[in-house]
Amino acid sequence: MTILDELITIIDRILAAGSATESELAELRQVLSKAEQTMQQSGKYIVNIQQGEDIHIGDRTYQGADAEAIREALRSVLQEKQKAQRPRNEKLLLQAVKEEVVSRLNQSLHNAVCINLAKEEQPDQVKCLWSSDIRIGSQPSKPIPDSQTILEVFDREEITGKLLVLGKPGAGKTTTMVDLAKALIGRAEQDVDCVIPVLCNLSGWKEDKQSMRDWLVLEVKSKYGIRKDIVAKWVDDAKLLPMLDGLDELESVRQELCVRRINEFLQSECHPQYLVVCSRKEEYEKVVRGQWQQNVQQESEENLFQQDKRLNLNNALVLKELTNEQIQMYLEYLNKIEIWNMLQLDSELLSLVRKPLFLSLIGFIATHKTLSIQEFQNRTSINAQHQYLFDAYWKAAIKRDIVTPQMYLQGWSSRAYEKKNNPNAHQTRKWLVYLANQLQRQHETEFLIEKIQPDWLPNKDNKKIYALGVGSLFGFIVGSIGATIVFIIISHFTNIFVGQIVGLSIGLFMAIFSGLWACFTIGQSKTIEPVETLNISLWSLAKSLMIGCLIGFISWIITLVTFPLLNWKPPDLVFFMVIAPILISILEMSGPQLKIRIEPNQGIKKSFYNAIYFASLGSIWLGLSAYLMREQIFVLIISLLFNKSATPTSAILSLPDTVVIVIAGMLAGTFFGLTESGTACIQHFILRLILCCNGYIPWNYARFLDYCKERIFLQSVGGRYRFIHILLQKHFAEMPLER
């Protein structure tokens, strides 16, 4: 029964009874939700529901009292939907996904080819859990009408939102999936009961033993910045619609295992209601299914069942190549009909541009006059032809004007560099090659500046320099603070010359000691983890306060024993029970990654601000501690400097003495800035410095990446960057890294 039939059946029952019951309203609500029937979208089945108008449902027309009864039932359901509101975190996630989808579609090279791609369903590519028929070819392939959108395919009763999207490289698979995500977002915005689509790339699945459920939780948390426990509940309650791209981007040996993990997820207790997977057709058949399809005639049916490695989805959608009419229409739209005339004389090039990616490439490079049919024909292999087209695209993109005539007259070279000189072609190519190499090595497609890790360093010598640089900078900061504290104290109580000598000596010792420690600990770490947010749960706060109180009590006991031996007055217990817990709580402050990244390198910037925040809090509390213990500190200073005991009195401890002690305490508090947030900034700075000095990246990386976005080499969403297509990323990765 179709959705229209269901709707008519319910309407007939309502009319027969004269009014709608709660169960009928609930059933009506369910059908309308399934058909995406909201007030704005009700026109598909309900032509008009305004007062005094006839209502048309399918080929039926309802008038008078009948129409009024239907109108009241629909108003009840639709008003209920309008009043419903999503929780705040769901709204944040939906908005973040929407911004990502809109940005990716606007910056997509495929988007230049505004053609409804031909589609074909191939049910034999997947294995429905409810079907016992596993023989290849038992379910014939059949074309999908051109008038049917990807959302309508997704909604079909035999698919019910569990779909595999296949196609050749450049066929438009990812763009099709993002188009579907856009339609699903529109639906989720209108209906709070609809699931929220989330775009995830399977190249981020790194651990073989990790379940798809656990990976999805961590991926959504990392990408969209929602708390882990909230995401876990969404996944378990099937409130998310995972859209998994890049199965073919995994290492070949791991693709089959990934399919197994997806199937386990689909059969688990927390299985999703809907799921979309996207992959290249050749890799899916060759690697995921192994030799199953090739040797089907040689295997028994029992062995076939045991070796079946297909995805447990309801249907597979295969994107077909563009037709001659579609190619001709596109080139006519670009006023490049001469290209179409040439394509008809070159069957190989015509075959290549049947893929939307390459048709858009042809259109772009033809517009910028960097296409030579003769040079293309000299390439005999498919890979060589691909390489030529991407090289021609590079020449067109790097030379094209990216500023308006008015901006040019004002001296602007680009929006990213404004009136400064743009990087030359050699530099741009080299930096893109290095970036592509790193992404390919890590099997990633997205890049964040704050996620640059020490494994970007190309050799052991660079890694040794990195460790030495981290230790040197850390030691310099520690030594400088220590030298300043000693200089202030000794200069005040003796003279400036002695303060300089002693301060420099102690500062040098602290720098060497702390620098060596940092070199062999922080400098050897394989990851850089910035503290992007400050957060502390009630449990963490309670734990920190308990630990702080314990440390404070132990410290007070120690002072009770040791201070009288030095003729010092021990501080009150209240001092330790207030200061220690607060300092421990400061150290425990760390939170999840940023929810939404709206600018490049935002994570490191936030970590730097948090380091300043830690240093400020430490300064306040240690300055207060120094003030409360000023008498004991004064006695300690006098004892150390003049080797004699002293009893502080109001006559001896003057106001300048108190000021110096408090300032020294505040300076000591800045050491709290060298916790995880501060050390992450040191690591990132040294790493970027080494990579820049070796010519692998520019110093202002964000500006360069924005410049490449202007040149249409990259696209970005907030602070995340990716090449406009994975094939372009692979093309740059295959280039030699020129010095």
KAZI-V288009 format. One record per backbone hydrogen bond with DSSP energy under -0.5 kcal/mol. NH is the residue of the N-H (numbers start at 1). CO is the residue of the C=O. If there is no record, write none. Layout:
nh->NH co->CO
nh->NH co->CO
This chain:
nh->6 co->2
nh->7 co->3
nh->8 co->4
nh->9 co->5
nh->10 co->6
nh->11 co->7
nh->12 co->8
nh->13 co->9
nh->14 co->10
nh->15 co->11
nh->16 co->12
nh->17 co->13
nh->18 co->14
nh->25 co->21
nh->26 co->22
nh->27 co->23
nh->28 co->24
nh->29 co->25
nh->30 co->26
nh->31 co->27
nh->32 co->28
nh->33 co->29
nh->34 co->30
nh->35 co->31
nh->36 co->33
nh->37 co->32
nh->38 co->36
nh->42 co->38
nh->44 co->41
nh->45 co->42
nh->46 co->42
nh->47 co->45
nh->47 co->56
nh->53 co->50
nh->55 co->62
nh->57 co->55
nh->57 co->60
nh->58 co->45
nh->60 co->57
nh->62 co->55
nh->66 co->63
nh->67 co->63
nh->68 co->64
nh->69 co->65
nh->70 co->66
nh->71 co->67
nh->72 co->68
nh->73 co->69
nh->74 co->70
nh->75 co->71
nh->76 co->72
nh->77 co->73
nh->78 co->74
nh->79 co->75
nh->80 co->76
nh->81 co->77
nh->82 co->78
nh->83 co->79
nh->84 co->80
nh->91 co->87
nh->92 co->88
nh->93 co->89
nh->94 co->90
nh->95 co->91
nh->96 co->92
nh->97 co->93
nh->98 co->94
nh->99 co->95
nh->100 co->96
nh->101 co->97
nh->102 co->98
nh->103 co->99
nh->104 co->100
nh->105 co->101
nh->106 co->102
nh->107 co->103
nh->108 co->104
nh->108 co->105
nh->112 co->109
nh->113 co->110
nh->114 co->112
nh->115 co->113
nh->117 co->115
nh->119 co->144
nh->120 co->318
nh->121 co->142
nh->122 co->316
nh->124 co->139
nh->125 co->122
nh->126 co->123
nh->127 co->311
nh->128 co->126
nh->131 co->128
nh->134 co->132
nh->138 co->135
nh->140 co->138
nh->142 co->121
nh->144 co->119
nh->148 co->145
nh->149 co->147
nh->153 co->149
nh->154 co->150
nh->155 co->151
nh->156 co->152
nh->156 co->153
nh->159 co->156
nh->160 co->156
nh->161 co->154
nh->162 co->159
nh->163 co->161
nh->163 co->275
nh->164 co->315
nh->165 co->277
nh->166 co->164
nh->166 co->317
nh->167 co->279
nh->171 co->168
nh->176 co->172
nh->177 co->173
nh->178 co->174
nh->179 co->175
nh->180 co->176
nh->181 co->177
nh->182 co->178
nh->183 co->179
nh->184 co->180
nh->185 co->181
nh->186 co->182
nh->187 co->183
nh->188 co->184
nh->189 co->185
nh->190 co->186
nh->191 co->187
nh->194 co->191
nh->196 co->239
nh->197 co->195
nh->198 co->241
nh->200 co->198
nh->200 co->243
nh->202 co->200
nh->202 co->245
nh->204 co->201
nh->205 co->202
nh->206 co->204
nh->208 co->206
nh->210 co->207
nh->215 co->211
nh->216 co->212
nh->217 co->213
nh->218 co->214
nh->219 co->215
nh->220 co->216
nh->221 co->217
nh->222 co->218
nh->223 co->219
nh->224 co->220
nh->225 co->221
nh->226 co->220
nh->231 co->227
nh->232 co->228
nh->233 co->229
nh->234 co->230
nh->235 co->231
nh->236 co->232
nh->237 co->233
nh->238 co->235
nh->239 co->234
nh->240 co->234
nh->241 co->196
nh->242 co->240
nh->242 co->274
nh->243 co->198
nh->244 co->242
nh->244 co->276
nh->245 co->200
nh->245 co->243
nh->247 co->278
nh->249 co->246
nh->250 co->247
nh->254 co->251
nh->255 co->251
nh->255 co->252
nh->256 co->252
nh->258 co->254
nh->259 co->255
nh->260 co->256
nh->261 co->257
nh->262 co->258
nh->263 co->259
nh->264 co->260
nh->265 co->261
nh->266 co->262
nh->267 co->263
nh->268 co->264
nh->268 co->265
nh->271 co->268
nh->275 co->161
nh->276 co->242
nh->277 co->163
nh->278 co->244
nh->279 co->165
nh->281 co->167
nh->284 co->280
nh->285 co->281
nh->286 co->282
nh->287 co->283
nh->288 co->283
nh->289 co->284
nh->292 co->289
nh->295 co->291
nh->296 co->293
nh->298 co->295
nh->299 co->295
nh->299 co->296
nh->304 co->300
nh->305 co->301
nh->306 co->302
nh->307 co->303
nh->308 co->304
nh->308 co->305
nh->311 co->125
nh->313 co->311
nh->314 co->162
nh->315 co->162
nh->317 co->164
nh->318 co->120
nh->318 co->316
nh->319 co->166
nh->319 co->317
nh->320 co->118
nh->322 co->354
nh->327 co->323
nh->328 co->324
nh->329 co->325
nh->330 co->326
nh->331 co->327
nh->332 co->328
nh->333 co->329
nh->334 co->330
nh->335 co->332
nh->336 co->331
nh->339 co->336
nh->340 co->336
nh->341 co->337
nh->342 co->338
nh->343 co->339
nh->344 co->340
nh->345 co->342
nh->346 co->342
nh->346 co->343
nh->350 co->346
nh->351 co->347
nh->352 co->348
nh->353 co->349
nh->354 co->351
nh->355 co->352
nh->357 co->170
nh->359 co->355
nh->360 co->356
nh->361 co->357
nh->362 co->358
nh->363 co->359
nh->364 co->360
nh->365 co->361
nh->366 co->362
nh->367 co->363
nh->368 co->364
nh->369 co->366
nh->370 co->365
nh->371 co->365
nh->376 co->372
nh->377 co->373
nh->378 co->374
nh->379 co->376
nh->380 co->378
nh->385 co->381
nh->386 co->382
nh->387 co->383
nh->388 co->384
nh->389 co->385
nh->390 co->386
nh->391 co->387
nh->392 co->388
nh->393 co->389
nh->394 co->390
nh->395 co->391
nh->396 co->392
nh->397 co->393
nh->398 co->394
nh->399 co->395
nh->400 co->396
nh->408 co->404
nh->409 co->405
nh->410 co->406
nh->411 co->408
nh->412 co->407
nh->413 co->418
nh->414 co->418
nh->418 co->414
nh->420 co->417
nh->428 co->424
nh->429 co->425
nh->430 co->426
nh->431 co->427
nh->432 co->428
nh->433 co->429
nh->434 co->430
nh->435 co->431
nh->436 co->432
nh->437 co->433
nh->438 co->434
nh->439 co->435
nh->440 co->436
nh->441 co->437
nh->442 co->438
nh->443 co->440
nh->444 co->439
nh->447 co->721
nh->451 co->448
nh->452 co->449
nh->456 co->453
nh->457 co->454
nh->463 co->459
nh->464 co->460
nh->465 co->461
nh->466 co->462
nh->467 co->463
nh->468 co->464
nh->469 co->465
nh->470 co->466
nh->471 co->467
nh->472 co->468
nh->473 co->469
nh->474 co->470
nh->475 co->471
nh->476 co->472
nh->477 co->473
nh->478 co->474
nh->479 co->475
nh->480 co->476
nh->481 co->477
nh->482 co->478
nh->483 co->479
nh->484 co->480
nh->485 co->481
nh->486 co->482
nh->487 co->483
nh->488 co->484
nh->489 co->485
nh->490 co->486
nh->491 co->487
nh->492 co->488
nh->493 co->489
nh->494 co->490
nh->499 co->495
nh->500 co->496
nh->501 co->497
nh->502 co->498
nh->503 co->499
nh->504 co->500
nh->505 co->501
nh->506 co->502
nh->507 co->503
nh->508 co->504
nh->509 co->505
nh->510 co->506
nh->511 co->507
nh->512 co->508
nh->513 co->509
nh->514 co->510
nh->515 co->511
nh->516 co->512
nh->517 co->513
nh->518 co->514
nh->519 co->515
nh->520 co->516
nh->521 co->517
nh->521 co->518
nh->523 co->518
nh->524 co->521
nh->525 co->521
nh->525 co->522
nh->529 co->527
nh->530 co->528
nh->532 co->530
nh->535 co->533
nh->541 co->537
nh->542 co->538
nh->543 co->539
nh->544 co->540
nh->545 co->541
nh->546 co->542
nh->547 co->543
nh->548 co->544
nh->549 co->545
nh->550 co->546
nh->551 co->547
nh->552 co->548
nh->553 co->549
nh->554 co->550
nh->555 co->551
nh->556 co->552
nh->557 co->553
nh->558 co->554
nh->559 co->555
nh->560 co->556
nh->561 co->557
nh->562 co->558
nh->563 co->559
nh->565 co->562
nh->566 co->562
nh->566 co->563
nh->567 co->564
nh->568 co->563
nh->570 co->568
nh->575 co->572
nh->576 co->572
nh->577 co->573
nh->578 co->574
nh->578 co->575
nh->579 co->575
nh->580 co->576
nh->582 co->578
nh->583 co->579
nh->584 co->580
nh->585 co->581
nh->586 co->582
nh->587 co->583
nh->588 co->584
nh->589 co->585
nh->589 co->586
nh->590 co->535
nh->590 co->588
nh->591 co->533
nh->598 co->596
nh->602 co->599
nh->605 co->601
nh->606 co->602
nh->607 co->603
nh->608 co->604
nh->609 co->605
nh->610 co->606
nh->611 co->607
nh->612 co->608
nh->613 co->609
nh->614 co->610
nh->615 co->611
nh->616 co->612
nh->617 co->613
nh->618 co->614
nh->619 co->615
nh->620 co->616
nh->621 co->617
nh->622 co->618
nh->623 co->619
nh->624 co->620
nh->625 co->621
nh->626 co->622
nh->627 co->623
nh->628 co->624
nh->629 co->625
nh->630 co->627
nh->633 co->629
nh->634 co->630
nh->635 co->631
nh->636 co->632
nh->637 co->633
nh->638 co->634
nh->639 co->635
nh->640 co->636
nh->641 co->637
nh->642 co->638
nh->643 co->639
nh->648 co->646
nh->653 co->649
nh->654 co->652
nh->658 co->654
nh->659 co->655
nh->660 co->656
nh->661 co->657
nh->662 co->658
nh->663 co->659
nh->664 co->660
nh->665 co->661
nh->666 co->662
nh->667 co->663
nh->668 co->664
nh->669 co->665
nh->670 co->666
nh->670 co->667
nh->671 co->668
nh->672 co->669
nh->673 co->670
nh->674 co->671
nh->675 co->672
nh->679 co->675
nh->680 co->676
nh->681 co->677
nh->682 co->678
nh->683 co->679
nh->684 co->680
nh->685 co->681
nh->686 co->682
nh->687 co->683
nh->688 co->684
nh->689 co->685
nh->690 co->686
nh->691 co->687
nh->692 co->688
nh->693 co->689
nh->694 co->690
nh->695 co->692
nh->696 co->691
nh->697 co->691
nh->701 co->699
nh->704 co->700
nh->705 co->701
nh->706 co->702
nh->707 co->703
nh->708 co->704
nh->709 co->705
nh->710 co->706
nh->711 co->707
nh->712 co->709
nh->713 co->708
nh->714 co->708
nh->715 co->722
nh->717 co->720
nh->719 co->597
nh->720 co->717
nh->721 co->447
nh->722 co->715
nh->724 co->713
nh->728 co->725
nh->729 co->725
nh->730 co->726
nh->731 co->727
nh->732 co->728
nh->733 co->729
nh->734 co->730
nh->735 co->732
nh->738 co->736
